[in-house]
Amino acid sequence: MASGVIRRLSVAGFKVIALEQAVPTCIRRTVCYAEAFFEKAVAIEGVTAILVNSATEAAETVSYRLVPLLIDPNAEQIACLKPMAVIDARMLKQKNNRSCDSTPINIGLGPGFIAGEDCQAVVETNRGFDLGRVIYHGSAKAYTGTPAAVGGISHDRVLKSPAGGEFKAFFNIANSVIAGQFVGEVGGTPVVSRISGVIRGLIRNGQNVSHGQKIGDVDPRGIKDYCFRISDKANAVGGGVLEAVMTLQAKLAHN
């Protein structure tokens, strides 16, 4: 979701700085700007993210379609950067614990935020009629725990760790797999694909995972191009954030 938001804001002309946790654990790595942590620079659909080492470097580097990625797990550098808007894209799915007093505009993604209390706007992230809709009073739909269906398949398309330990990958993103095939292993326990399709997302080889953690995603539609494009859901959420930022920015200008 965050990468869809970053790209949408960036191409609209906003200067965007991304804050990331200490060691990102991305699933859809081919369309995730957090991968700049490992690769130093990542380009996705015309927008490039680069790893920076300080808030000062981030402020000096940020420009049109160039997004500095700063490792700042607790968002401590927001006070130093003094942005016009903060978008909380952590997708915590539970009550937000961050104050919205530090910036003029605060926007939350999905459940856990209440517009009018801990932020100025919430963007709906649940698939359906309201996906991407901006909420200025109230909250998004509650977390259901059910993965959205892709090609008519929900739970079975998600790869989860069968144990805790180091993940060893047998395939790469965009590789085709068949139902019952071993995609990788964790501590010697195989990770089995329950459906046939294309691996759309897969956690990095060698990362430590916990039992039951989501580590991959198989797309039953089998279209490899989708592995390298920001999803329809992320684009819709990004559009909602863009609307919210511009609406709240105009409101501030008239106050």
Secondary structure, DSSP 8 states (H G I E B T S, - for coil): -HHHHHHHHHHTT----EEE-SS---SSGGG-GGGHHHHSEEEETTEEEEEESSHHHHHHH-BTTEEEEEE-TT-TTHHHH--SEEEE-----S---S-STTSSEEEEESTT--BTTTBSEEE--SSSTTTT-EESSB-----------BTTB-GGGEEE-SSSEEEEESS-TT-EE-TT-EEEEETTEEEE-SS-EEEEEE--TT-EE-TT-EEEEEETT--GGGGGS--HHHHHHHHHHHHHHHHHHHHHHH-
